[in-house]
């Protein structure tokens, strides 16, 4: 499976406690108009921990239906229980998703052998291409480079999303195996591409899909001088979308643009007043308000 370019880690809009599918469809249409390579529903940015299994499956199914083949759909269907990950991934496959994003099992802190068995069991049971998701800051454990090398031998391991903040990890992975690497940090997109990454699973592209798509296309074509201009223009946005835990700031930013309601599910809550002021100033600086 060819994975290259910008993949938007979609927010899940809420209104009055329920998923706002009208806002969600408008968000998807903006992504397609921005020429993203794909979208990733119900990942970290989509507040997957607070969606019921029924909502989780419905959001994926609605995504596939609305997209209708116009871009790739990588369904967030990971879990820290292998059985639950299999259930969600089978549902994503049945809905027509192109691939699954599988996060490192969180909280229970498996060994590297357990991590290896978890991912291979999901792949073998479900038969859907897997994007591994290395995010030690949330999962508590990394997917070791050596484990990625083992997993890369599996025909269904399509890529790895690197969200550990390390550009060196891209070089280390590419040095020991042949697997696609996607950045998991907007601010590291260009340096990661410069050493072999093929794109980004992006939070910022919820707001600037076209601009991100252009920046990544330039970088993948080797035109880093032009890509750097976009990076510098939007760097403050990349930074300040993480001024509090994702997706609190990006949903606040989208609400400021009247794209979604500013609504979360506990334990997430609204952005603090001080951070709201920072975000507003940054968005104005970037020409987004």
Beta strands, then each sheet from edge to edge (+ up, - down):
strand 1: 5-9
strand 2: 14-15
strand 3: 18-19
strand 4: 38-40
strand 5: 72-76
strand 6: 99-103
strand 7: 129-134
strand 8: 157-162
strand 9: 180-183
strand 10: 199-202
sheet 1: 9+ 8+ 7+ 6+ 5+ 4+ 1+ 10+
sheet 2: 2+ 3-
end
